[in-house]
C-alpha cells in the first residue's frame, strides 16, 4: 500500500502573504498602522526577502502603502467602500431569498444551515473569539447567497468576503460589545426566512447591515462627513497632519 504523498509546504512568500493579510482582515493590523519587514520576518522565522515579496503583492492589491526602507502603512478603507459593499450585499442576499422562499424545502434547508451558523456565532462571542465570530458571520451571509442557486452571483459574493471580513472586524470592535446585537440580527433574518417572508428579510437585512457596518464605518472612513458637515479627520488617517508619517519609524524597516 502506497503512502500518501505529502502536501508540499507553500513558498515562504505565500506564508508571509497569508499571515499579513489575515492580520489586516481580522483587524489585528488596523488602518494607519505601520508594519515592518523585519518584524514580520522575525515573527515567522524567515528572511526579509519573502516578506518583501508579500508586501509588494499586498500593495498591488491596495492593502498596504509602501515606504522604502521604512515599512508599510495599512491603507484605510476607501471613501464610500462600506456603502458600496453594503449595497451589493443587500442586492445579492435579497435576491437569493426571493428565490429560496418559493420552495418550502429550500427555505427549511437554508434556515437549518443558518441556525447552525448562528449557534457557532454565539459560541464564539461567549468565548470572546471575535476572529472566529467574523468567519462565521461571513459564512452566514455567503450561505444565503449560495442558496439562491446562481453560481455567478455566489462568485461575486465570494469576492466581497475579504472586504466584508475587515468591515466586521471594524464594526465589532476590540471589546466585542456589539457582537451579541449582530447575532440577534442574524436570528431575525433566519426567522424571516422560516416565515417565507422575503420582504421582511430585506427590511431586516437593510437594518442589520446599516447598523452593523455603516454606523461604524463612517467615523473610520477617510473623507467622512462629521455632524457639523465638515470633513471628519481620523487620528490614524494618513491624510491627517502627522498621521501615517513613517518618519518616526526605524529606518531599518519601520520597526515598531
C-alpha positions in Angstrom: 0.0 0.0 0.0 1.5 3.3 -1.1 2.0 6.0 1.5 0.1 9.2 0.8 2.2 11.9 -1.0 2.8 14.7 1.5 1.5 18.1 0.5 4.4 20.4 -0.2 4.7 23.4 2.1 3.7 26.7 0.5 6.6 29.1 -0.5 7.8 31.4 2.2 6.4 34.4 0.3 3.0 32.8 0.3 3.2 32.1 4.0 4.1 35.7 4.7 1.4 37.0 2.4 -1.3 34.9 4.1 0.0 35.9 7.6 -0.1 39.6 7.0 -3.3 39.6 5.0 -5.1 37.7 7.8 -3.9 40.3 10.3 -5.2 43.0 8.0 -8.6 41.4 7.5 -9.0 40.5 11.2 -8.2 44.0 12.4 -5.1 42.9 14.3 -3.3 45.3 11.9 -5.7 48.3 11.9 -5.8 51.1 9.4 -3.0 53.6 9.8 -0.7 51.0 11.4 2.9 50.8 10.3 4.3 47.3 9.9 7.9 46.4 9.1 9.5 43.7 7.1 11.9 43.0 9.9 9.1 42.4 12.5 7.2 40.1 10.2 10.3 38.2 9.2 11.3 37.7 12.9 7.8 36.6 13.8 7.7 34.0 11.0 11.4 33.0 11.4 12.3 33.7 7.8 14.4 36.2 5.9 13.1 39.6 4.8 13.1 38.7 1.1 9.8 36.7 1.1 8.2 39.2 3.4 9.2 42.0 0.9 7.5 40.0 -1.9 4.4 39.6 0.3 4.3 43.4 1.0 4.6 44.1 -2.8 1.7 41.8 -3.5 -0.4 43.4 -0.8 0.5 46.8 -2.1 -0.7 45.8 -5.5 -4.0 44.7 -4.1 -4.4 48.0 -2.3 -4.0 46.8 1.3 -0.6 48.3 2.0 1.2 51.5 1.1 5.0 51.0 0.9 7.6 53.4 2.2 11.1 52.1 1.0 13.4 51.2 3.9 10.8 52.4 6.4 8.0 49.9 6.3 4.4 49.7 5.1 1.2 51.5 6.1 -2.1 49.7 6.4 -4.4 51.6 4.0 -7.7 52.6 5.4 -10.9 51.7 3.6 -11.6 54.0 0.6 -14.3 56.6 0.8 -17.7 55.0 0.1 -16.3 51.5 0.3 -18.5 50.4 3.2 -21.6 51.8 1.5 -20.8 50.0 -1.8 -20.2 46.7 -0.1 -23.5 47.0 1.9 -25.5 47.9 -1.2 -24.0 44.9 -3.1 -24.7 42.5 -0.2 -28.3 43.8 0.2 -29.0 43.2 -3.5 -27.3 39.7 -3.6 -28.9 38.4 -0.4 -32.3 39.8 -1.0 -32.4 38.3 -4.5 -31.3 34.9 -3.2 -34.1 34.8 -0.5 -36.7 35.8 -3.1 -35.7 32.6 -4.9 -35.4 30.4 -1.8 -38.8 31.2 -0.2 -40.6 29.9 -3.3 -39.8 26.3 -2.2 -40.6 25.2 1.4 -37.8 22.5 1.2 -35.2 25.1 0.1 -36.4 27.5 2.8 -36.2 24.9 5.5 -32.8 23.7 4.5 -31.3 27.2 4.4 -32.9 28.1 7.8 -31.4 24.9 9.3 -28.0 25.7 7.9 -28.1 29.3 9.2 -29.3 28.2 12.6 -26.2 26.1 12.9 -24.0 29.1 12.0 -25.8 31.3 14.5 -25.2 28.8 17.2 -21.5 28.8 16.3 -21.5 32.6 16.4 -23.0 32.6 19.9 -20.3 30.2 21.0 -17.5 32.4 19.6 -19.0 35.5 21.2 -19.3 33.8 24.5 -15.6 32.7 24.3 -14.5 36.2 23.3 -13.2 34.8 20.0 -14.1 37.7 17.6 -12.0 36.4 14.8 -13.9 33.1 14.7 -17.1 35.1 15.0 -16.2 37.1 12.0 -15.5 33.9 10.0 -19.0 32.5 10.9 -20.5 35.9 10.1 -19.1 35.8 6.6 -20.2 32.1 6.2 -23.7 33.1 7.2 -24.1 35.7 4.5 -22.4 33.6 1.9 -24.7 30.7 2.6 -27.7 33.0 2.0 -26.4 34.0 -1.5 -25.4 30.4 -2.4 -28.9 29.1 -1.5 -30.2 31.2 -4.4 -28.6 28.7 -6.8 -26.9 31.3 -9.0 -23.2 30.5 -9.3 -22.3 33.8 -10.9 -23.8 35.8 -8.0 -22.3 33.5 -5.5 -18.9 34.2 -7.1 -19.5 37.9 -6.8 -20.3 37.4 -3.1 -17.1 35.5 -2.6 -15.1 38.4 -3.9 -16.7 40.6 -1.3 -15.8 38.3 1.6 -12.4 39.9 2.3 -13.8 43.4 2.5 -16.7 42.0 4.5 -14.4 40.4 7.0 -12.5 43.6 7.5 -15.7 45.5 8.0 -16.9 43.0 10.6 -13.6 43.4 12.5 -14.0 47.2 12.4 -17.7 47.1 13.4 -17.4 44.6 16.2 -14.6 46.5 17.8 -11.8 45.3 20.1 -14.0 44.6 23.1 -16.8 43.0 21.1 -19.7 44.7 23.0 -21.7 45.0 19.7 -21.3 41.3 18.7 -24.4 40.0 20.6 -26.6 42.5 18.8 -25.3 41.4 15.5 -26.0 37.7 16.2 -29.5 38.7 17.3 -29.8 40.4 13.9 -28.9 37.1 12.2 -31.6 35.4 14.3 -34.1 37.9 13.0 -33.0 37.2 9.4 -33.4 33.4 9.9 -36.9 34.0 11.4 -37.9 35.9 8.2 -36.7 33.0 6.0 -38.5 30.5 8.1 -41.7 32.5 7.7 -41.2 32.7 3.9 -41.3 36.5 4.1 -38.8 37.8 1.6 -39.9 41.4 2.2 -39.3 41.2 5.9 -35.9 39.6 5.2 -35.0 42.5 3.0 -36.1 45.1 5.6 -34.3 43.3 8.4 -31.1 42.8 6.3 -31.0 46.5 5.4 -31.4 47.5 9.1 -28.8 44.9 10.1 -26.2 45.9 7.5 -26.6 49.6 8.1 -26.5 49.3 11.9 -23.6 46.8 11.8 -21.3 48.4 9.3 -22.2 51.9 8.1 -22.6 53.4 11.6 -19.2 52.1 12.5 -17.6 52.8 9.1 -18.5 56.5 8.8 -16.2 57.7 11.5 -13.4 55.5 10.3 -13.7 56.2 6.6 -11.4 58.7 5.0 -13.3 61.8 4.0 -16.3 61.0 6.1 -18.5 64.0 7.0 -18.9 64.9 10.6 -22.0 66.1 12.4 -21.3 69.7 11.5 -21.0 69.0 7.8 -17.2 69.3 7.7 -14.7 66.7 6.8 -14.1 64.3 9.7 -10.4 63.7 10.5 -9.5 60.4 12.0 -6.3 60.2 14.1 -4.9 57.4 12.1 -5.9 58.9 8.7 -2.7 59.1 6.6 -4.1 62.4 5.2 -4.3 64.0 8.7 -1.4 66.2 9.8 1.3 63.9 11.1 -0.7 60.8 10.7 0.6 57.9 8.7 4.0 59.5 8.6 6.6 56.8 8.8 9.4 59.3 9.6 9.3 58.2 13.3 9.7 54.6 12.4 13.0 52.9 12.5 15.0 53.4 9.2 15.8 49.7 9.0 12.3 48.7 8.1 9.8 50.7 10.1 10.1 48.6 13.3 7.6 49.4 16.0 
